[in-house]
Every structure is written in structure tokens, then in C-alpha cells.
Amino acid sequence: MSDMLVKLYELPEMPQTGKDYRIIRPLAPDRFRVVEWVKQNSGTNAAGECEACFAHTPVSMYIAVRGKEIIGYACYDAIAPDFFGPTRVSMAEQGKGIGKALLFNCLQAMKEKGYAYAIIGSVTGAKTFYEKTVNAIEIPGSCPGIYRDYLGGEA
């Protein structure tokens, strides 16, 4: 579970496709609804990081919605400045480009904030996705990285 690095100044173009969902920043009144969705779909640990995003102005996350239904989320600046993640798309919606759209929105927001690089924290199963999508590279020696003293981690 190493970290990965993305050059924000060399982001590829976001592919445009037809879509039946929207990518939006949640508003403060959506906080408990969004955090609960993240808790149910990603677990307590991700919900804690998601909640931290609501302390920022603007909120440092994006959600994918179809109507009023949340179908995915992606956070940045949650565990630390310049970190992307956590992120998840509901199982029924995977493979439709939603995760890619969430990723690009977050990375673009980080670039606009002035970051030159983004760190994708503790990549578990999507290493190839990040390599192909945004040319991310693994950061040697980055495991356990920022999660070294994490109380919910393994001993």
C-alpha cells in the first residue's frame, strides 16, 4: 500500500463522454448524509477522512450524484495537504467513468490551489488505474507513510 505521485502540471485531458450523473461539491447541509454514505460504502476510516473535508472552504471533495442519489465520492486534503483520497464509486456504478471524473475534478482543484504534485495515499488495488489514467508513479519507501501512527492500522 504505497503512495503514488502525480504531476499536476502534466495532467492529461479529461475524456468527455455522455453521462447521466453530475459531479458536484457537497454543501455543508449535506455533510451528515455524505459522511454516512461514505461510512456505509467505504467504512469508518474513510468516513473520518471525509468528515475532515467539510472543515475546508470550499469543501475538499466531490461527489457523483444521479438526481439526489450519491453514487460516488472523492476527497483531497483530507488526511494531509496535497493528498488525494479516499475515493469510492458504488459497486453498481463502477466501470462507467465516474471514478475517473471524480479523480480529475479533485486533481484539477488541487492544481488550481497551487499544488504542482498530488500524492495518492496508500493505494491498495487501483495502482494500474492511476498509472494509466494520470501517469502516477509509486513513491519508493512510502509504506506505511503518513498512516504510520494510525490507530486503526495493523500493529
N, C-alpha and C positions, 0 to 999 in steps of 0.2 A: 504494500500500500504506500508507494512512494508518491511524492508530489510531482507535478508536471509544470512546465513553464511555457507561457505563450507570449510571443512578441506582439503586443497590441498595435505597434506601428506597421505591422505587416499582416494584418487580418485579411483573409480572403473575403470576397464579396459574399454577402448573404444571399443564397439562392432564393428566388421568388417563385412560389408555387401557389396554386389555388388552395384556399384554406377555408374551413368552416369554423374557425376559432379565432380568438383575439389574444394578443399578448399585451398585458397591462401591468402597471404598478398598482398594487393594492393600496387602498386608503386606510387611514388609522381605524375607522369603524369596522374594517374587515379583519382586523388583527386576530381576534379570537377564532373566527371562522377559518382563516387561513392556517393559523398555528394548529388548530385541531385537525384540519385536513392533512397537514404535514405529519402530525403525530400518528394518525391512522395509516398513512401510506408510506412513511419513512421511519417512524419510530420517535421515541422520546428525545434522543440525542439530536436529531435533525430539527425537531421542534424547538429545542432550546436555541439552536443557532438561528433558526427562522425568526424567533421572537426578538433576538438581538437586532435584526434588520429593521424592525419597526422603531428602534431608537434613533435611527438616522433620518435626516430630512434632505432629500426625499428618501422614502423607504428604499433600502438597498436590496430589492428583489423584484422579480417579475413573476406573474402567474399567467398561465394559459387558461382561458375560460371559453366555454361554449354556452352562450346565454349567461346564466348566473351560476353555472356549474364549473367548479375548479377541476381541471384535468391535468395540471402540472404546475411546477414551480421551479425557480432557480434563484439562489441567493448569491450575494457577493458582499465583501466587507463584513461577514458575519463573525467568524472566529478571530479574524485579524484584518487590518487594512490590506488591500491588494490580493485577497484570497477569493477565489470563486468556489461556490458550493456551500451547502449541499444542494442537490437538484434531483428531481424525480418527475416522471410522467406516469400517469396511471397505466396499469398493465394493458387495459383495453385500448389505449390510445397510442401505445408505442409503435414505432415504425412509420409514423406519419409526418415526421419532420418537426414535431413540436419541441422535442428536446433541443434540436439544433437551433430553432428560433429563440428559445429561452436563453441558450448559451450565447448566441450572437448579441441579443439585447443586453445581457449583463456585461459582456466584454466591451461592447460599444460604450456603455455607461461608464465603465472603468477607464476607458481611453479618454472619454470626454472629461473625466475627473482629473486627468493629468498623469495617469499611470502609463509607463512605457511597456511594462510587463504585467502579466497576471499569473498568479500561482493557483493551480487547480489542486486543492488539498486532498491528500490521501486517496488517490484514485484506486478504486477496488476492481471494478470489472469493465471499465469503459476506456481503457488505455488506447486501444486501436481506434475507437471513435474519436477521441481527442487528437490523436496523431493525424488522422485523415481529415478531420473537419477543420481544425485550426492550426495544424502543424506544431502541436505541442510536443515537447521533449521531456523525458524523465529527468528529474533532478537527482543526481547521484547522492547517496547517503542521506536522503530526506525522510527515511522511515525510522522512527515514528514522527519525526519532525515536530511540528507545533503541538501535536497530541501527546507528547512525551509524558506530561503530568496529568493527563485527562483521567478523572476519577472513574469514568465508565469504560475505560480501556482494559486490556488484558494486563496482568501483572508480569 
